[in-house]
Amino acid sequence: MAELTIAATEVARSEIRVFCSDRVGPSQMLDQFVYRAPARFSAPEIRFSEPQPLYVAGNKFTIAAERTGIVPGSTYLFGEYSWRSLFDPARPILPTPDEPVLVAGNAPWRNYSHWLFQCLPPILLASRVGLQAPHALVPPLNDVKRDLLALAGVGPDRFTELPESGAAFLQQGIYTNLSAGDFPFTPHPAIVEPFELLAQRAPRSLYAGQRVFLSRADSRKRVMINEAELSARLQAEGYAVVMPGTLSAIEQIALFRDAALLVGAHGAGFTNLLFAPRGEAGPIVVELHQENYPASAFAKLCQVKRLRYTAIFNRMVDPGPDGRHDSSWEADIPLILRTLGSL
């Protein structure tokens, strides 16, 4: 079997709105966001390998192919981890079926966003390239991830969870570049299609037709110091306040499919936009950013889906140890309320 592919494609430029708090100064990062976030881009070709002998290390999901060595894409974000234990001889080898096995994991699989956008799509797109219901090798699952697999018709007999301390030898292993780093920032339209089909299986959301504030009060990363005040002000304006991490998989799908407007800080919850309808049928999206972390992943996802998108940049308070994920920031509440009032 030859390598199976979905062709690269061009995604047209989008129209977005960008607002900055008066307390945010000019910067090259913000200039780049304004220029790049709406710009036309080429979504890379999606590739699945032919079945071949593979070694897969748990935890990081680094792949070594018998014929070609370490698969470059499988070292995505690997620089943040140690190489020391990659080929630790103490790793127990996990038994796997004697059939084609699709590797569906990467180093940041613990993060919901990376799992939803990079680990689940290989399974959802396998049939499109002619791989009929291959067995999947996946990272350890929680209830939400297991429920998403079940919704996709993938039962426990069709996947094997690879423990963090283990490894797997696959005689007919298949790997894909979907698990690598490009697609969250240059998303391929083919990735969103199976998520939209899955969304049709969820019942109507309790928040259908509502304006919703997506709370990150349960997160210790990129803390908004005045979230409680913003939440109270939005509730007074008629917004529902929802913490996506407290919802089941089905509830998250329905929320992002049915809400009229979604506003919230940049975070993994916005990955559920994969389930949203396209264009005018989908929600208005307002993403709150901190000035030191102008991430464009969800702006690009909205570009693919032709959703109405607005970015609001707010003042950083404390850069924290890493200047990004450990930092804290303050929402410009008057600006946010004015912007929402204009939509």
N, C-alpha and C positions, 0 to 999 in steps of 0.2 A: 504494500500500500504506500503510495507516495504521500508527501506532506500535503495536508489539506488546508485550504485558505479561504478567507473572505476578503475580497479586494479592498484596498485602500479607497477612501472616498473624500471628497471635498465638502466641507460644511460652510455654508454661506455666512457672511458677516451678520451680526445681530445689532439691534439698537438697545442699549441699556442706559440707565441713569445712574450717575455717580455723584454723591454729595459728601462733603467733608465738614467736620466740625470746625468752627472758628479756632479751636484750640489745637488743631492739627496743622503743622507746618508743611511746606512743600518738601517732597523727597523724590528721589529717583525711583524708589519702589512704587510709590503711588502713580507716578507718571507712566511707568511700565504697565501697571494694572489698567489705567484708563485707555492706553493704546492697545494692549494685547487682549484684554478680556472680551471685547466685542469683535476682534479681528477674525477674518476668514482663516480657516486652518485645514490641514490635511490630517484626517484620522488614519493612523497607520493600518497596514494590512494585518489581519488576524491570522495567526498560523497555528496549526496543530501538527505535531510531529507524527511520523509513522511509528507504529508500535515497535519497541526495541528494549533491550536490557537497560534498566535504570537503577541507580541507588538514590534513595531519597532520605535525607536526614530530618528527623523530627525537630520541632521547635522552629527552625528557620526555613524548612522546606527547600533547602538547597539540593539541587539535582546534579548528579554525575552520570553522564551517558557512557556506556561501555565503549562506544566507537569514537566519541569526540571529546570526552572529558567534561568538566563542569559547564553546565548550561549557563551562559552569561546572564540571561534574564532572571535566573533563579537566585542571583546575588542581589536582587533589588533591595535597597535599604540595608544591605548586609554590612556596610561600613560602620553602622551603629552597634554591631554585635561582635562577638569574638569568633575568630576562626579556630580557636584552640580545640574545641570539642567536635568539630565537624566530622572527623573520621575516627572518633573515639572508639577503640576496639571494644569498650565495655557496653556499647549500645546494644540492647536486645533487638533482634531482628523480628519484625512483625510478620506473621503469616498473611499472605494475600492470595486471592483467587488466581488460578491458572487460566486467565483470560485477559483481554485488553483492559488496562487500568489507567484511568485518567488522573493525573496529578492536579489537584485543585486546592492549592495552598501557597502561601508565601511568608516571608519573615514577619510582616506586621498583621498577621491574621487575627490577632486578639482584638484589634480595632474594628468596630462594626463597619465603618466606612470601607476599609480595605477589604474586609471579608465580603461585603455585599457587592462591591464594584469589581473585585479582582479574583475572588475565590469561587463564588457562585456562578458567574457567567460562563466559565468553561463547561460546567455541567449543563447549563441552559442552552448553550449554542452547539453542543456536540452533535445533535441530530441534524443541524443545518449543514454541517460539512460531511455528513454521511456516517458518523459514528453513532450507531443505534444503541442507546442506553448502556454505554460502557460503565463498568464498575468505577467508582471514584475513590481516590485516596484523599481524605480531608483532614484538617486540623481538628483538635478536640472541639466538640460542639456544646453550646448551651441550648436552652429550650427554644429561644427565638430562632436560632439558626437551624435547629432540627425541625421546627415547625415550617420554616420556609422551604426546606427540602421536601417535606411531606406535601406541602401545597403544590410543589412542582412535580409531584408524582414519584419522588425518589424515596423509596422505603429503606429501612435499615439493612435489608439484604443487598442493596445496591451501592452501599458505601462502607468504607472502613476508616475509622478514626485512628490517626497516627499519633501515639503519645509523644509528648515533648522530648522525653529521654530516649525514644526508640528510633529505629530506622526501618526501611523497607527495601527489599530487592524485588524489582518487578521484571519479569521476563518479557512481558508485552506492555511496557510502560509507554504512556503518551504524555508529552508535556506541551504547553502552549504559552505564547507570549502574552496572553491575556492577564497572567499573574504578574507581569513585569510593570515597570513604572510609568509608561507613557499614557495609558488609557484614561486615568482619572483626570488628566490635564488636556488631553486631546481625545475625548470620548468618541468611539465609533457608533454611528446610529444603530448598527446591528446589535449592540449590547443592550440598548434600551427596549427593543421590541419584545423580547420574552418577558421582561418585567411588566410591561403594559398588559400582556396577556394574563400573567399571574394576577394582576390587580383586579381583573374582571371576576375573579373567583371569591373576592372578599365581599361580605355584606355591607350595606350602607353604613357610613360612619355616624357616630353620635354628633360629630362636628361638621356634618355636611352643610355647605353653604355659609359657614361661619368664618370670621376673621380669627386667626389663632396665633398666639404668641408661644413660640417654642422655647421653653425654659431649659437652661443648663445649670440650674441650681444644684444638681447632683454631681457636677463635674468639678474636679480640682485643677483642671488645666484651663489656661486663658480665662481667668476669673473676671467677670464683670462685677465691679465692687458695688454698683448701685442697681443690681438686677431686681431686688425686692421693690425698690421705688418705681422702676420702669414697669414691672409686672402690675403693681397696684394702679398706676396711671392708665395702663392699657385696659385693665379690667373695668375701670370706670368709663372707658370709651366703648365698652361692649365686646371686648376681645375675650375669647376663651384662653386660659393659660394651661398649657399641656406640657408635661415632661415626657418626651418620646421614650426615654429609657425605661419608663415604668409601664409602658404599654406592651401588649402581646404583639407578635408578628402581624397577625391579621388586623389588629387595631391600628398599627402604624401604617400598613398598606392603605387601609380605608381612609385614614386621616389625610394622607398626602394625595390621595386620589380625589377626595370629595370637598376639601376645604376651599373657600373662596380666596383667601389670602393667608400667606404664611410669613411671619416675621420672626427673626431670631438671630442669635449670634452664630457665626461660623462654627460648625461642629458636625460630628458624624451623623446626627439626626437628619441633616439635609440630604444625605445620600438617598433617603427614601423618595426623593424627587424622581428616582427611576420609575416609581409606580404611578406618577402623575400623568394625566392625559396631556396631549400636546396642544400647543397653541392657545386660542381663546378659551377652550374647554378646560384648560388646566388652571392652577392657582396663580395669582400674583405672588411674586417672591421678593421679599425684602430681606437682604442679608446684612447683618451688622458686623462690621470688621473693626479690628484694632489696627491702629496706624502702622505698627511694626510687623504686621503679618497679613499683607494683602493677598490672600490666597484666591486663586481664580477658578478652582476646580468646579464649583457649583455654578458660577457664571457660565462656564463652558458647557456644563450639562444643560442648563437652561437654553443656551444657544442651540444645541442639538434639538431640543424639544420645542423651540420657538416659544418659550414661556416669557412672560413680562417680568423683567428683572431689574431691581434697584439695589445698589450698594451704598451703604452709609459708613464712613470711616470716622472712628472715634479716638480720643486721646488715650495713649498709653500712660499708666500711672507708675508702674514698677516693672522694669524689664525682666526681673528674676534671673536665675542662674544662666539660662540659655538664651535669654533675649527674645523668646518667642512663646513656646508652649507653657513655660513657667511664669510668664508675665501676667500682670493684671491691668485692667483698663476701665475707663469710665464712659458709660453711654451718654451721649448728648441728648437728653430726653426731649428738650424743646425742639431740636432739629428732627428727631425721629417722629414726634407727634405731628409736626408741620408736614413732613414728607408723606406720612401715612394719610393725612387729611387731604392731600392733593391727588391721591390715587383714585 
